[in-house]
Amino acid sequence: MDIGVLGDVQIMDGELGWGPTAPKQQQLLATLALAVGHVVTMSSLIDELWFGVVPPRSAVTAVQTYVMNLRALMTSRFSHGRLDPKDVLITSRGGYRLDLGTGTVDADLFEEAVDEGCQSLSEGDNTEAAQAFQRGLSLWRGSAPLDGVPLGPRLSLEVSRLEELRLTALEGRIEADIRIGRHRQVLGELRYLTENHPLHEGFHAQLMLVLHRTGRRGQALEAFTRLRTALREELGIDPMPELQDLQREILHGASEKRWAAQGAGRGGMAVVGRVG
């Protein structure tokens, strides 16, 4: 049994995906899935499920009922004795623990793929890096993790972390493609990303490089101007010094080949955006 959180929350049995429809059961399953193998205490679950409101006196009983319903849902889906839900959703030390055995959570697989991509990129294995990043990105089933699930403090942090990691994977995959020479193939994607992330310096640096290398120096300089304007208006800052250097090199027709080999940050990308 596998759990999917990179989209709506699903329990996957082979190619079949399903899950609870009640919001609090979705929230409970997501909280346990993102802490798979670890006990989540009853107090932590109550804080998550009733964030922003006073928990009812029956909160403990309610959580126990949600757990019972999740187990019942698992029982109805996994027939022929293949699974005992009490061995999956385990009562343990004042809380609950999700044990998937050989099963996986897609968020964990995504993180492993990003780590592999970053390592390959830092070692100069650009083809392997592009493949690893793409393998991780292909696990996403929607535009946002935990789509439609109510978010308390714990899940909100996880959503922010996963969304930031997705940007890291995108930036890393594009960096690998640029190093391989796939400039025209990534141009449209970079236009889209800079439009939707107007303060992300990494994507803008990549767009400037690709535009310059495909003979669009004017457009590359315009991309820098748009970024600088957005940063000044929104944050009162200028682009990072490395981007200003790149702008000057493009403006004066100097070589910018060092950008392809220069590593920075977790994944060895040419530029790591300060703002997502």
Beta strands, then each sheet from edge to edge (+ up, - down):
strand 1: 2-4
strand 2: 10-13
strand 3: 16-18
strand 4: 39-41
strand 5: 89-92
strand 6: 95-98
sheet 1: 1+ 2- 3+
sheet 2: 4+ 6- 5+
end
